[in-house]
Amino acid sequence: MRVLAYEVRRLRSLRSTWLIVATVVVCNVATAAVLTVRLPGGPLSARDAVRAVTALVPLLPLPFAALGAGALGALSYGHEVRHPGLAASRVRLGRRLALVAAKLAVLTPVALLLAVLTLTLDALVVRIALPPEVTVGALADPALLRPELFAAAPPAALVHSLPAFAALVLLSGWAGLLITSVVRSAAAGVLLLAALPVLMAPAVGLALRQAGGGWPVWARELMPFRYGLERLDGLDLGSGLGVLHLGAPSGSPSAGAVALAGALAVPAVLLVLAGVLVQIRRRAL
């Protein structure tokens, strides 16, 4: 408990924490306003709705909130490296692992709150700035959600996309902390985090293609980011129902979920193992 209390005080007392949060909020609100004003007239598509509410910028590998959470995690560990509280000879392996675990535990609610805050503010901005010529379809039953319904039921798509966005923000925070624990540099940790979607794209794309059943299209609508799922080699991800059946006919959502989770879990497990092994070989954080 003392380690958790220490980490809460440290995170709360650093000016960089509040500066990162303020920067993320301002960038999200400004981006959401610009994307909403530039929406084309007619029915609002699911992808446009998700991009506006989550303030996705095509040139960035991750959303602002995910990058902000990753920066918080990277600085959380980098601060300990630059300002150690104990001499290296007194920081035993158990203490170091407990401190890293406490940082992950404290970062979890912070990242989730950051995701909820940005989504709430972005939704308000979209509601205010939505052009009158843009129409939003009625809320569909999420239980009936299928790939072909994404274009016709933006609210139902948002029900599934926003939790995925919150999970992405949380995972980015954890990844930023764990990567920094390996490289011992907050700047290098953030840069490697930004490169992670590009490095993981082949494995995720292969897993989704093997799952079949339209899962590549479903996942792209669920997480419409610039890198990763949009770079599936040899797969036409254009509009139209014909592309939704390129996968195996026997593919099922449960199989696709397992494939996607497995493709994302492997690098996460490797990152955790690398962090533990590095701590075993070191005498200090």
C-alpha atoms as a printed R data frame, in Angstrom:
    type eleno elety resid chain resno       x       y       z
1   ATOM     1    CA   MET     A     1   0.000   0.000   0.000
2   ATOM     2    CA   ARG     A     2   2.885   2.369   0.704
3   ATOM     3    CA   VAL     A     3   4.194   1.803  -2.809
4   ATOM     4    CA   LEU     A     4   0.779   2.647  -4.280
5   ATOM     5    CA   ALA     A     5   0.500   5.772  -2.126
6   ATOM     6    CA   TYR     A     6   3.988   6.841  -3.189
7   ATOM     7    CA   GLU     A     7   3.152   6.384  -6.866
8   ATOM     8    CA   VAL     A     8  -0.107   8.338  -6.536
9   ATOM     9    CA   ARG     A     9   1.710  11.242  -4.869
10  ATOM    10    CA   ARG     A    10   4.481  11.169  -7.460
11  ATOM    11    CA   LEU     A    11   2.082  11.158 -10.409
12  ATOM    12    CA   ARG     A    12  -0.054  13.900  -8.905
13  ATOM    13    CA   SER     A    13   2.839  16.195  -7.982
14  ATOM    14    CA   LEU     A    14   4.605  16.209 -11.359
15  ATOM    15    CA   ARG     A    15   3.770  19.134 -13.629
16  ATOM    16    CA   SER     A    16   4.368  16.952 -16.670
17  ATOM    17    CA   THR     A    17   1.324  14.855 -15.745
18  ATOM    18    CA   TRP     A    18  -1.064  17.774 -15.937
19  ATOM    19    CA   LEU     A    19   0.690  19.224 -18.987
20  ATOM    20    CA   ILE     A    20   0.247  15.951 -20.893
21  ATOM    21    CA   VAL     A    21  -3.415  15.670 -19.892
22  ATOM    22    CA   ALA     A    22  -4.113  19.270 -20.907
23  ATOM    23    CA   THR     A    23  -2.324  18.811 -24.236
24  ATOM    24    CA   VAL     A    24  -4.277  15.643 -25.005
25  ATOM    25    CA   VAL     A    25  -7.597  17.306 -24.182
26  ATOM    26    CA   VAL     A    26  -6.881  20.401 -26.286
27  ATOM    27    CA   CYS     A    27  -5.661  18.359 -29.270
28  ATOM    28    CA   ASN     A    28  -8.675  16.047 -29.042
29  ATOM    29    CA   VAL     A    29 -11.223  18.842 -28.885
30  ATOM    30    CA   ALA     A    30  -9.621  20.780 -31.742
31  ATOM    31    CA   THR     A    31  -9.305  17.684 -33.938
32  ATOM    32    CA   ALA     A    32 -12.871  16.566 -33.230
33  ATOM    33    CA   ALA     A    33 -14.176  20.011 -34.172
34  ATOM    34    CA   VAL     A    34 -12.229  20.077 -37.448
35  ATOM    35    CA   LEU     A    35 -13.252  16.531 -38.405
36  ATOM    36    CA   THR     A    36 -16.910  17.229 -37.605
37  ATOM    37    CA   VAL     A    37 -17.069  20.429 -39.625
38  ATOM    38    CA   ARG     A    38 -15.546  18.640 -42.621
39  ATOM    39    CA   LEU     A    39 -17.992  15.707 -42.575
40  ATOM    40    CA   PRO     A    40 -19.702  15.159 -45.945
41  ATOM    41    CA   GLY     A    41 -23.444  15.656 -46.211
42  ATOM    42    CA   GLY     A    42 -25.833  12.733 -46.023
43  ATOM    43    CA   PRO     A    43 -25.958   9.751 -43.656
44  ATOM    44    CA   LEU     A    44 -23.124   9.616 -41.149
45  ATOM    45    CA   SER     A    45 -20.992   6.519 -41.734
46  ATOM    46    CA   ALA     A    46 -19.680   4.452 -38.857
47  ATOM    47    CA   ARG     A    47 -16.054   5.173 -39.659
48  ATOM    48    CA   ASP     A    48 -16.598   8.930 -39.802
49  ATOM    49    CA   ALA     A    49 -18.491   8.809 -36.512
50  ATOM    50    CA   VAL     A    50 -15.722   6.866 -34.770
51  ATOM    51    CA   ARG     A    51 -12.992   9.073 -36.209
52  ATOM    52    CA   ALA     A    52 -14.774  12.239 -35.083
53  ATOM    53    CA   VAL     A    53 -15.584  11.058 -31.557
54  ATOM    54    CA   THR     A    54 -12.105   9.620 -30.981
55  ATOM    55    CA   ALA     A    55 -10.325  12.490 -32.807
56  ATOM    56    CA   LEU     A    56  -8.259  10.244 -35.060
57  ATOM    57    CA   VAL     A    57  -5.603  11.929 -37.187
58  ATOM    58    CA   PRO     A    58  -4.535   9.886 -40.245
59  ATOM    59    CA   LEU     A    59  -0.889  10.940 -39.901
60  ATOM    60    CA   LEU     A    60  -0.557   9.595 -36.347
61  ATOM    61    CA   PRO     A    61  -0.081   5.882 -35.594
62  ATOM    62    CA   LEU     A    62  -2.188   6.164 -32.420
63  ATOM    63    CA   PRO     A    63  -4.906   8.526 -31.145
64  ATOM    64    CA   PHE     A    64  -3.917  11.482 -28.982
65  ATOM    65    CA   ALA     A    65  -5.291   9.852 -25.838
66  ATOM    66    CA   ALA     A    66  -3.277   6.672 -26.443
67  ATOM    67    CA   LEU     A    67  -0.103   8.657 -27.063
68  ATOM    68    CA   GLY     A    68  -0.781  10.693 -23.924
69  ATOM    69    CA   ALA     A    69  -1.282   7.580 -21.804
70  ATOM    70    CA   GLY     A    70   1.896   6.106 -23.265
71  ATOM    71    CA   ALA     A    71   3.785   9.290 -22.428
72  ATOM    72    CA   LEU     A    72   2.473   9.170 -18.846
73  ATOM    73    CA   GLY     A    73   3.650   5.581 -18.512
74  ATOM    74    CA   ALA     A    74   7.045   6.344 -20.045
75  ATOM    75    CA   LEU     A    75   7.613   9.374 -17.817
76  ATOM    76    CA   SER     A    76   6.455   7.382 -14.794
77  ATOM    77    CA   TYR     A    77   9.427   5.056 -15.178
78  ATOM    78    CA   GLY     A    78  11.796   7.632 -16.636
79  ATOM    79    CA   HIS     A    79  11.336   9.824 -13.569
80  ATOM    80    CA   GLU     A    80  12.565   7.000 -11.338
81  ATOM    81    CA   VAL     A    81  15.637   6.538 -13.538
82  ATOM    82    CA   ARG     A    82  16.550  10.229 -13.475
83  ATOM    83    CA   HIS     A    83  15.701  10.793  -9.793
84  ATOM    84    CA   PRO     A    84  16.280   7.526  -7.888
85  ATOM    85    CA   GLY     A    85  15.004   7.557  -4.328
86  ATOM    86    CA   LEU     A    86  17.358   4.834  -3.064
87  ATOM    87    CA   ALA     A    87  20.910   3.784  -3.777
88  ATOM    88    CA   ALA     A    88  21.291   0.970  -6.290
89  ATOM    89    CA   SER     A    89  22.618  -1.397  -3.612
90  ATOM    90    CA   ARG     A    90  19.403  -1.023  -1.587
91  ATOM    91    CA   VAL     A    91  16.899  -1.537  -4.401
92  ATOM    92    CA   ARG     A    92  16.312  -5.279  -4.330
93  ATOM    93    CA   LEU     A    93  14.579  -7.158  -7.132
94  ATOM    94    CA   GLY     A    94  11.376  -7.552  -5.136
95  ATOM    95    CA   ARG     A    95  11.151  -3.810  -4.509
96  ATOM    96    CA   ARG     A    96  11.745  -3.011  -8.152
97  ATOM    97    CA   LEU     A    97   9.094  -5.427  -9.380
98  ATOM    98    CA   ALA     A    98   6.656  -4.153  -6.737
99  ATOM    99    CA   LEU     A    99   7.275  -0.572  -7.851
100 ATOM   100    CA   VAL     A   100   6.672  -1.447 -11.512
101 ATOM   101    CA   ALA     A   101   3.473  -3.295 -10.552
102 ATOM   102    CA   ALA     A   102   2.329  -0.278  -8.524
103 ATOM   103    CA   LYS     A   103   2.982   2.009 -11.466
104 ATOM   104    CA   LEU     A   104   0.885  -0.243 -13.712
105 ATOM   105    CA   ALA     A   105  -1.901  -0.327 -11.111
106 ATOM   106    CA   VAL     A   106  -1.982   3.463 -10.707
107 ATOM   107    CA   LEU     A   107  -1.717   4.044 -14.442
108 ATOM   108    CA   THR     A   108  -4.780   1.871 -15.130
109 ATOM   109    CA   PRO     A   109  -7.475   4.216 -13.733
110 ATOM   110    CA   VAL     A   110  -5.585   7.266 -14.990
111 ATOM   111    CA   ALA     A   111  -5.552   5.961 -18.569
112 ATOM   112    CA   LEU     A   112  -9.208   4.923 -18.421
113 ATOM   113    CA   LEU     A   113 -10.225   8.307 -17.013
114 ATOM   114    CA   LEU     A   114  -8.247  10.013 -19.768
115 ATOM   115    CA   ALA     A   115 -10.083   7.935 -22.374
116 ATOM   116    CA   VAL     A   116 -13.490   8.694 -20.838
117 ATOM   117    CA   LEU     A   117 -12.680  12.408 -20.520
118 ATOM   118    CA   THR     A   118 -11.572  12.757 -24.135
119 ATOM   119    CA   LEU     A   119 -14.509  10.743 -25.465
120 ATOM   120    CA   THR     A   120 -16.991  12.820 -23.456
121 ATOM   121    CA   LEU     A   121 -15.556  16.145 -24.576
122 ATOM   122    CA   ASP     A   122 -15.240  14.977 -28.180
123 ATOM   123    CA   ALA     A   123 -18.849  13.788 -28.188
124 ATOM   124    CA   LEU     A   124 -19.994  17.201 -26.952
125 ATOM   125    CA   VAL     A   125 -17.937  18.942 -29.631
126 ATOM   126    CA   VAL     A   126 -19.314  16.653 -32.344
127 ATOM   127    CA   ARG     A   127 -22.860  17.277 -31.126
128 ATOM   128    CA   ILE     A   128 -22.370  21.042 -31.254
129 ATOM   129    CA   ALA     A   129 -20.377  21.260 -34.493
130 ATOM   130    CA   LEU     A   130 -22.278  18.624 -36.505
131 ATOM   131    CA   PRO     A   131 -23.390  20.208 -39.805
132 ATOM   132    CA   PRO     A   132 -27.169  20.260 -40.387
133 ATOM   133    CA   GLU     A   133 -26.837  18.371 -43.676
134 ATOM   134    CA   VAL     A   134 -25.370  15.328 -41.884
135 ATOM   135    CA   THR     A   135 -27.968  12.807 -40.702
136 ATOM   136    CA   VAL     A   136 -27.454  10.164 -38.016
137 ATOM   137    CA   GLY     A   137 -29.332   6.857 -38.214
138 ATOM   138    CA   ALA     A   138 -31.455   5.484 -35.414
139 ATOM   139    CA   LEU     A   139 -29.799   3.388 -32.719
140 ATOM   140    CA   ALA     A   140 -29.651  -0.217 -33.825
141 ATOM   141    CA   ASP     A   141 -29.716  -3.271 -31.616
142 ATOM   142    CA   PRO     A   142 -26.061  -4.085 -30.786
143 ATOM   143    CA   ALA     A   143 -26.972  -7.777 -30.618
144 ATOM   144    CA   LEU     A   144 -27.688  -7.668 -34.346
145 ATOM   145    CA   LEU     A   145 -24.343  -6.059 -35.147
146 ATOM   146    CA   ARG     A   146 -22.696  -7.581 -38.209
147 ATOM   147    CA   PRO     A   147 -20.034  -6.180 -40.575
148 ATOM   148    CA   GLU     A   148 -22.627  -5.144 -43.153
149 ATOM   149    CA   LEU     A   149 -24.524  -3.108 -40.545
150 ATOM   150    CA   PHE     A   150 -21.613  -0.828 -39.669
151 ATOM   151    CA   ALA     A   151 -22.296   1.573 -42.517
152 ATOM   152    CA   ALA     A   152 -25.993   1.823 -41.684
153 ATOM   153    CA   ALA     A   153 -25.922   2.055 -37.890
154 ATOM   154    CA   PRO     A   154 -23.239   4.426 -36.591
155 ATOM   155    CA   PRO     A   155 -24.602   4.511 -32.999
156 ATOM   156    CA   ALA     A   156 -24.403   0.724 -32.745
157 ATOM   157    CA   ALA     A   157 -20.885   0.808 -34.127
158 ATOM   158    CA   LEU     A   158 -19.913   3.380 -31.516
159 ATOM   159    CA   VAL     A   159 -21.192   1.102 -28.752
160 ATOM   160    CA   HIS     A   160 -18.535  -1.421 -29.756
161 ATOM   161    CA   SER     A   161 -15.794   0.948 -30.893
162 ATOM   162    CA   LEU     A   162 -15.580   3.162 -27.819
163 ATOM   163    CA   PRO     A   163 -14.725   0.335 -25.368
164 ATOM   164    CA   ALA     A   164 -12.072  -0.789 -27.848
165 ATOM   165    CA   PHE     A   165 -10.729   2.772 -27.859
166 ATOM   166    CA   ALA     A   166 -10.566   2.811 -24.046
167 ATOM   167    CA   ALA     A   167  -8.748  -0.533 -24.075
168 ATOM   168    CA   LEU     A   168  -6.278   0.850 -26.617
169 ATOM   169    CA   VAL     A   169  -5.543   3.853 -24.391
170 ATOM   170    CA   LEU     A   170  -4.971   1.571 -21.397
171 ATOM   171    CA   LEU     A   171  -2.709  -0.810 -23.326
172 ATOM   172    CA   SER     A   172  -0.728   2.120 -24.697
173 ATOM   173    CA   GLY     A   173  -0.096   3.372 -21.168
174 ATOM   174    CA   TRP     A   174   1.103  -0.037 -20.042
175 ATOM   175    CA   ALA     A   175   3.250  -0.459 -23.153
176 ATOM   176    CA   GLY     A   176   4.866   2.946 -22.666
177 ATOM   177    CA   LEU     A   177   5.832   2.044 -19.103
178 ATOM   178    CA   LEU     A   178   7.116  -1.452 -19.930
179 ATOM   179    CA   ILE     A   179   9.075  -0.325 -22.987
180 ATOM   180    CA   THR     A   180  10.712   2.427 -20.950
181 ATOM   181    CA   SER     A   181  11.610  -0.098 -18.254
182 ATOM   182    CA   VAL     A   182  13.631  -1.929 -20.904
183 ATOM   183    CA   VAL     A   183  15.313   1.021 -22.643
184 ATOM   184    CA   ARG     A   184  15.539   3.305 -19.531
185 ATOM   185    CA   SER     A   185  14.656   6.387 -21.598
186 ATOM   186    CA   ALA     A   186  11.231   8.025 -21.649
187 ATOM   187    CA   ALA     A   187  11.807   9.602 -25.071
188 ATOM   188    CA   ALA     A   188  12.900   6.287 -26.588
189 ATOM   189    CA   GLY     A   189   9.943   4.566 -24.934
190 ATOM   190    CA   VAL     A   190   7.434   6.944 -26.524
191 ATOM   191    CA   LEU     A   191   9.088   6.618 -29.940
192 ATOM   192    CA   LEU     A   192   9.035   2.822 -29.764
193 ATOM   193    CA   LEU     A   193   5.403   2.931 -28.665
194 ATOM   194    CA   ALA     A   194   4.537   5.012 -31.726
195 ATOM   195    CA   ALA     A   195   6.287   2.438 -33.931
196 ATOM   196    CA   LEU     A   196   4.558  -0.525 -32.291
197 ATOM   197    CA   PRO     A   197   1.377  -0.460 -34.469
198 ATOM   198    CA   VAL     A   198   3.474  -0.665 -37.626
199 ATOM   199    CA   LEU     A   199   5.549  -3.530 -36.225
200 ATOM   200    CA   MET     A   200   2.455  -5.465 -35.150
201 ATOM   201    CA   ALA     A   201   0.520  -4.928 -38.375
202 ATOM   202    CA   PRO     A   202   1.702  -8.076 -40.225
203 ATOM   203    CA   ALA     A   203   0.874 -10.425 -37.336
204 ATOM   204    CA   VAL     A   204  -2.550  -8.887 -36.673
205 ATOM   205    CA   GLY     A   205  -3.398  -8.827 -40.373
206 ATOM   206    CA   LEU     A   206  -2.404 -12.471 -40.827
207 ATOM   207    CA   ALA     A   207  -4.445 -13.553 -37.800
208 ATOM   208    CA   LEU     A   208  -7.557 -11.734 -39.029
209 ATOM   209    CA   ARG     A   209  -7.231 -13.123 -42.535
210 ATOM   210    CA   GLN     A   210  -6.925 -16.658 -41.187
211 ATOM   211    CA   ALA     A   211 -10.030 -16.106 -39.025
212 ATOM   212    CA   GLY     A   212 -12.081 -15.125 -42.101
213 ATOM   213    CA   GLY     A   213 -15.812 -14.433 -41.892
214 ATOM   214    CA   GLY     A   214 -15.432 -10.716 -42.652
215 ATOM   215    CA   TRP     A   215 -13.371 -10.141 -39.518
216 ATOM   216    CA   PRO     A   216 -10.736  -7.942 -41.210
217 ATOM   217    CA   VAL     A   217 -13.448  -5.474 -42.251
218 ATOM   218    CA   TRP     A   218 -15.169  -5.689 -38.859
219 ATOM   219    CA   ALA     A   219 -11.921  -5.028 -37.015
220 ATOM   220    CA   ARG     A   220 -10.995  -2.142 -39.300
221 ATOM   221    CA   GLU     A   221 -14.318  -0.474 -38.554
222 ATOM   222    CA   LEU     A   222 -13.858  -1.198 -34.852
223 ATOM   223    CA   MET     A   223 -10.378   0.334 -34.779
224 ATOM   224    CA   PRO     A   224 -10.063   2.627 -37.826
225 ATOM   225    CA   PHE     A   225  -6.497   3.759 -37.241
226 ATOM   226    CA   ARG     A   226  -3.948   4.852 -39.785
227 ATOM   227    CA   TYR     A   227  -1.650   1.852 -39.455
228 ATOM   228    CA   GLY     A   228  -2.090  -1.849 -38.791
229 ATOM   229    CA   LEU     A   229  -5.432  -3.136 -39.954
230 ATOM   230    CA   GLU     A   230  -5.571  -0.862 -43.001
231 ATOM   231    CA   ARG     A   231  -2.398  -2.480 -44.354
232 ATOM   232    CA   LEU     A   232  -3.704  -6.002 -44.854
233 ATOM   233    CA   ASP     A   233  -1.859  -7.161 -47.937
234 ATOM   234    CA   GLY     A   234  -4.016  -8.336 -50.803
235 ATOM   235    CA   LEU     A   235  -7.341  -7.484 -49.162
236 ATOM   236    CA   ASP     A   236  -9.729  -4.942 -50.655
237 ATOM   237    CA   LEU     A   237 -11.181  -2.956 -47.784
238 ATOM   238    CA   GLY     A   238 -13.343  -0.711 -49.894
239 ATOM   239    CA   SER     A   239 -17.034  -0.151 -49.478
240 ATOM   240    CA   GLY     A   240 -19.645  -2.626 -50.617
241 ATOM   241    CA   LEU     A   241 -20.933  -5.906 -49.304
242 ATOM   242    CA   GLY     A   242 -18.888  -7.995 -51.717
243 ATOM   243    CA   VAL     A   243 -15.652  -7.496 -49.800
244 ATOM   244    CA   LEU     A   244 -17.244  -8.694 -46.578
245 ATOM   245    CA   HIS     A   245 -17.130 -12.332 -47.621
246 ATOM   246    CA   LEU     A   246 -13.475 -12.666 -48.627
247 ATOM   247    CA   GLY     A   247 -12.699 -14.744 -45.556
248 ATOM   248    CA   ALA     A   248 -13.441 -18.366 -45.000
249 ATOM   249    CA   PRO     A   249 -17.150 -19.150 -45.103
250 ATOM   250    CA   SER     A   250 -16.920 -21.006 -41.835
251 ATOM   251    CA   GLY     A   251 -15.383 -18.080 -39.977
252 ATOM   252    CA   SER     A   252 -17.147 -16.964 -36.811
253 ATOM   253    CA   PRO     A   253 -16.904 -13.866 -34.603
254 ATOM   254    CA   SER     A   254 -15.629 -15.990 -31.709
255 ATOM   255    CA   ALA     A   255 -12.812 -17.391 -33.860
256 ATOM   256    CA   GLY     A   256 -11.923 -13.911 -35.031
257 ATOM   257    CA   ALA     A   257 -11.921 -12.620 -31.465
258 ATOM   258    CA   VAL     A   258  -9.562 -15.391 -30.388
259 ATOM   259    CA   ALA     A   259  -7.279 -14.722 -33.355
260 ATOM   260    CA   LEU     A   260  -7.198 -10.982 -32.694
261 ATOM   261    CA   ALA     A   261  -6.621 -11.456 -28.960
262 ATOM   262    CA   GLY     A   262  -3.835 -13.932 -29.649
263 ATOM   263    CA   ALA     A   263  -2.107 -11.640 -32.120
264 ATOM   264    CA   LEU     A   264  -2.197  -8.800 -29.581
265 ATOM   265    CA   ALA     A   265  -1.321 -10.953 -26.556
266 ATOM   266    CA   VAL     A   266   1.924 -12.376 -27.938
267 ATOM   267    CA   PRO     A   267   3.833  -9.054 -28.091
268 ATOM   268    CA   ALA     A   268   2.333  -8.048 -24.735
269 ATOM   269    CA   VAL     A   269   3.607 -11.221 -23.060
270 ATOM   270    CA   LEU     A   270   7.013 -10.815 -24.700
271 ATOM   271    CA   LEU     A   271   7.185  -7.232 -23.455
272 ATOM   272    CA   VAL     A   272   6.369  -8.277 -19.882
273 ATOM   273    CA   LEU     A   273   8.960 -11.070 -19.985
274 ATOM   274    CA   ALA     A   274  11.574  -8.683 -21.358
275 ATOM   275    CA   GLY     A   275  10.849  -6.232 -18.553
276 ATOM   276    CA   VAL     A   276  11.167  -8.926 -15.874
277 ATOM   277    CA   LEU     A   277  14.395 -10.327 -17.343
278 ATOM   278    CA   VAL     A   278  15.925  -6.864 -17.545
279 ATOM   279    CA   GLN     A   279  15.060  -6.199 -13.903
280 ATOM   280    CA   ILE     A   280  16.660  -9.496 -12.881
281 ATOM   281    CA   ARG     A   281  19.930  -8.542 -14.560
282 ATOM   282    CA   ARG     A   282  20.001  -4.994 -13.157
283 ATOM   283    CA   ARG     A   283  20.846  -3.711  -9.714
284 ATOM   284    CA   ALA     A   284  18.649  -0.618 -10.031
285 ATOM   285    CA   LEU     A   285  15.602   0.580 -11.911
